[in-house]
Amino acid sequence: MFLICGEALFDLFGEASKGDSLSFDARIGGSPFNVAMGLARLGEEAGFFGGISKDMLGEKLVQKFRKEGVSEHFILRTDYLTTLSLVQKNDHGHPAYTFYGTEAADRMVTVEDLPEFAEPPFFIHVGSYTALVDPIATALKALIEREKKRTLISFDPNIRPTVVADMSLWRTNTEALVPHTDVIKVSDEDLALIAPGEACRDIARSWLKLGTGLVIVTKGADGASAYAPEIEVHGAGVKVNVEDTVGAGDTFQAALLAGLRQLGVTGRKELDTLDEKRMGRLLEFAIGAAAITCSRRGADLPFRQELEKEWSALK
């Protein structure tokens, strides 16, 4: 099982309206939520660990997980409210987020709430602002520390300046997590925020030296690059009619994790033996999945049948 940890919330997309009123189209979201859903749509066994409110919106989130086939066994239901994220898109469909979530359910998870596993998950994935804001950030770090010898750890920094504006905190937190993770997926936009002026390749290589096994840098329409010790692979972007890019990075993340399992990566030994050819196929698969999401409104991630040819080609 893939265990995805972090936030589940509602994205509010502003709509044009007359007069002084504002209209919003509310869509279920949150990067970890989307990753869990994406894995389930790709036919993988996925579970979610995080705080979800008992309010109306929280119930909608849980119902969506049930519909998508994501395990709710590790979900923590609380009386705290659901985080709301206001989404504004630029002319290229790229979103900017404003979060309303102080002391919301997704943040108010403590070490005492950590799950116990009869069998360790195949991957534990953490990311976004829940890897930085307390108390949940401390809880997730404790979970990684406890389980890292038994499972693979995945991390996506997914920088959110409107949650924490101090980029030095994001960078310090990211670099503190790097030695404890096996796979890191990060966008070039995020790297530009936390390390302005530094080349993506140099940052990736520095993280490999700190101990991570694989770093993937996504570059939007320009594709993505994979870095491992002695390996560097680049995958070209796929041209699509872009509706928006909401959920594209999460789609890439889900496809990356599912693709690693399809390639037979069941532990650190297998991760270390990935060659350039298989790494290239992995990038192609994840880029293709993200392109499908970009062609649709919101985080509408693809299903396995939409990628069957690419999925079969991974092996």
C-alpha positions in Angstrom: 0.0 0.0 0.0 1.0 3.6 -0.7 0.3 5.8 2.4 -0.1 9.4 1.4 0.2 11.9 4.3 -0.9 15.6 4.5 -3.8 17.9 3.7 -7.2 17.4 2.2 -9.2 20.6 1.5 -11.4 22.5 -0.8 -10.2 24.7 -3.7 -12.4 27.7 -4.4 -12.2 28.9 -8.0 -13.5 32.4 -8.5 -16.1 33.0 -11.2 -17.0 36.2 -13.0 -20.2 37.7 -11.5 -22.2 40.9 -11.6 -22.1 43.7 -9.1 -20.4 43.3 -5.7 -21.1 39.6 -5.4 -18.5 36.8 -5.8 -19.2 33.3 -7.1 -17.0 30.3 -6.5 -16.7 26.8 -7.9 -15.6 24.6 -5.0 -13.5 21.6 -5.9 -12.0 18.9 -3.6 -8.2 19.3 -3.5 -5.0 19.4 -1.5 -1.8 18.0 -3.0 -1.6 14.8 -0.9 -5.4 14.2 -1.4 -4.8 14.4 -5.1 -1.8 12.0 -5.0 -3.8 9.4 -3.1 -6.7 9.7 -5.6 -4.3 9.6 -8.5 -2.8 6.4 -7.3 -6.2 4.8 -6.8 -7.2 5.8 -10.4 -4.0 4.1 -11.6 -5.1 0.9 -10.0 -2.8 1.1 -7.0 -3.7 0.4 -3.3 -3.6 3.8 -1.6 -4.4 5.0 1.8 -4.5 8.5 3.3 -3.3 9.7 6.7 -4.3 13.2 7.8 -6.8 15.2 9.7 -10.2 15.6 8.1 -13.0 17.6 9.7 -16.3 16.3 10.8 -17.9 19.3 9.2 -19.9 19.1 5.9 -16.9 19.7 3.8 -14.9 17.0 5.6 -17.7 14.5 5.0 -17.5 15.4 1.3 -13.8 14.6 1.4 -14.3 11.2 3.0 -17.1 10.4 0.6 -14.8 11.2 -2.3 -12.1 8.9 -1.0 -14.7 6.1 -0.7 -15.8 6.7 -4.3 -12.3 6.7 -5.6 -11.3 3.6 -3.6 -8.8 5.2 -1.3 -8.6 3.6 2.1 -9.9 5.7 4.9 -8.5 3.4 7.6 -5.8 5.9 8.7 -7.9 9.1 8.4 -8.2 11.2 11.6 -11.6 12.8 11.9 -11.7 15.9 14.2 -13.9 18.8 15.2 -11.5 21.3 13.6 -12.8 23.0 10.4 -11.8 22.2 6.8 -9.1 24.3 5.1 -10.3 26.5 2.2 -7.9 27.6 -0.6 -8.8 30.4 -3.0 -7.4 29.7 -6.4 -6.5 32.4 -9.0 -5.2 31.5 -12.4 -3.0 33.5 -14.7 -3.4 33.6 -18.5 -1.4 30.4 -18.8 -3.6 28.5 -16.4 -1.0 28.5 -13.6 -2.7 28.7 -10.2 -1.9 30.9 -7.2 -3.3 29.9 -3.9 -4.5 31.8 -0.8 -5.2 29.5 2.2 -7.7 29.9 5.0 -6.6 27.2 7.4 -5.1 28.3 10.7 -5.8 25.6 13.2 -7.8 23.6 10.6 -8.2 19.9 10.7 -5.3 19.1 8.3 -2.8 20.9 10.4 -3.9 19.8 13.9 -2.4 16.3 13.8 0.0 15.4 16.6 2.6 12.6 17.2 0.0 10.9 19.5 -2.2 10.5 16.4 0.3 8.6 14.3 -0.9 5.2 12.9 0.5 1.8 13.7 1.0 -0.7 10.8 0.6 -4.4 10.9 2.7 -4.4 7.7 4.7 -1.3 6.6 3.5 0.6 3.6 5.3 0.2 0.3 5.8 4.0 0.2 5.1 6.8 2.7 4.6 10.1 0.8 4.7 13.5 2.5 4.6 17.0 1.1 3.2 20.5 0.8 2.6 22.8 3.7 1.8 20.0 6.1 5.5 19.0 6.0 6.3 22.5 7.4 3.5 23.7 9.7 3.1 22.4 13.2 1.8 20.3 14.8 1.4 18.0 11.8 5.0 18.7 10.5 6.5 17.4 13.7 4.2 14.3 13.6 5.1 13.5 10.0 8.8 13.8 10.7 8.4 11.4 13.6 6.5 9.0 11.3 9.4 9.1 8.8 12.0 8.6 11.5 10.1 5.6 12.8 9.4 3.9 9.5 12.3 4.8 7.2 14.1 1.5 7.8 11.0 -0.5 6.8 9.6 1.5 3.9 10.5 3.9 1.1 10.0 7.6 1.7 8.8 10.1 -0.9 8.7 13.9 -0.6 7.3 16.8 -2.6 8.2 20.2 -1.0 5.3 21.9 -3.0 6.1 25.4 -1.8 3.1 27.5 -0.7 4.2 31.1 0.0 0.7 32.1 1.1 0.9 29.6 3.9 4.4 30.5 5.0 6.0 33.5 3.3 9.5 33.0 4.6 11.4 31.1 1.9 14.3 30.4 4.2 12.1 28.3 6.4 10.9 26.3 3.4 14.5 25.7 2.3 15.7 24.8 5.7 12.8 22.4 6.2 13.3 20.8 2.8 17.0 20.3 3.3 16.4 18.8 6.8 14.0 16.2 5.2 16.2 15.4 2.2 18.6 12.9 4.0 15.5 10.9 5.3 13.9 10.5 1.9 14.4 8.1 -1.0 12.5 9.9 -3.8 12.0 13.7 -4.1 9.8 15.3 -6.8 10.1 19.1 -7.0 9.1 21.7 -9.6 11.6 24.2 -11.1 9.2 26.9 -9.9 9.6 25.7 -6.3 13.3 25.6 -6.6 13.4 29.1 -7.9 11.5 30.2 -4.8 13.7 28.6 -2.2 17.0 28.8 -4.1 16.9 31.7 -6.5 19.7 31.8 -9.0 20.8 28.2 -8.4 20.7 25.7 -11.2 18.1 22.9 -10.7 20.8 20.3 -11.6 23.2 21.6 -9.0 20.4 21.5 -6.3 19.4 18.0 -7.3 23.1 16.8 -7.1 23.5 18.4 -3.7 20.4 16.5 -2.4 21.8 13.3 -3.8 25.0 13.9 -1.8 22.9 14.4 1.3 21.5 10.9 0.9 18.4 10.8 -1.2 18.3 8.2 -4.0 16.3 9.9 -6.8 15.5 13.5 -7.5 12.9 14.5 -10.2 12.6 18.1 -11.3 9.5 18.9 -13.2 9.6 21.8 -15.7 6.0 22.3 -16.8 5.7 22.4 -20.6 9.4 21.6 -20.9 9.0 18.1 -19.3 11.1 16.8 -16.5 14.6 15.7 -15.5 15.6 12.8 -13.3 18.8 12.7 -11.3 20.4 9.7 -9.5 24.0 8.9 -8.7 25.8 8.6 -12.1 22.5 9.1 -14.0 20.9 12.1 -15.5 17.8 11.7 -17.8 15.6 14.3 -19.5 12.0 13.8 -20.7 10.4 16.2 -23.1 7.0 17.8 -22.5 3.8 16.8 -24.2 1.8 19.5 -26.2 -1.8 19.7 -25.1 -4.5 22.4 -25.1 -4.1 23.6 -21.5 -7.3 24.1 -19.5 -5.3 24.8 -16.4 -2.4 23.2 -14.5 -4.2 22.5 -11.2 -3.2 19.0 -10.0 -0.6 18.5 -12.8 2.2 18.1 -10.3 0.2 15.8 -8.1 -0.6 13.7 -11.2 3.1 13.5 -12.0 3.7 12.4 -8.4 1.1 9.7 -8.4 2.3 8.4 -11.8 5.9 8.5 -10.6 5.1 6.4 -7.5 2.9 3.9 -9.4 5.5 3.7 -12.2 8.3 2.8 -9.7 6.2 -0.1 -8.5 5.5 -1.2 -12.1 9.3 -1.1 -12.7 9.8 -3.5 -9.8 11.2 -0.9 -7.3 10.2 -2.6 -4.0 13.1 -1.2 -1.9 16.3 0.9 -1.8 18.3 -1.8 -3.6 16.0 -1.8 -6.6 15.8 2.0 -6.6 19.6 2.2 -6.7 19.8 -0.2 -9.7 17.4 1.8 -12.0 19.1 2.5 -15.3 18.8 5.3 -17.8 16.4 3.4 -20.1 13.9 2.6 -17.4 14.2 6.1 -15.9 13.4 7.5 -19.3 10.3 5.4 -19.6 9.3 6.4 -16.1 9.5 10.1 -17.0 7.6 9.6 -20.2 4.8 7.9 -18.3 4.5 10.6 -15.6 4.8 13.5 -18.1 2.0 11.9 -20.2 -0.2 11.5 -17.1 0.3 15.1 -16.1 -0.5 16.3 -19.6 -3.9 14.7 -19.4 -4.7 16.6 -16.2 -3.7 19.9 -17.8 -6.2 19.3 -20.6 -9.1 19.2 -18.0 -10.4 21.7 -15.5 -9.1 21.3 -11.9 -7.5 18.2 -10.4 -9.2 15.6 -12.6 -6.5 13.0 -12.7 -6.3 10.2 -15.3 -7.4 6.6 -14.9 -5.2 3.6 -15.8 -7.2 2.9 -19.0 -6.2 6.3 -20.3 -2.5 5.4 -20.0 -2.6 1.6 -20.7 -0.1 1.7 -23.5 2.4 3.8 -21.6 1.8 1.7 -18.4 2.6 -1.5 -20.3 5.7 0.0 -21.8 7.2 0.6 -18.4 8.3 -3.0 -17.9 
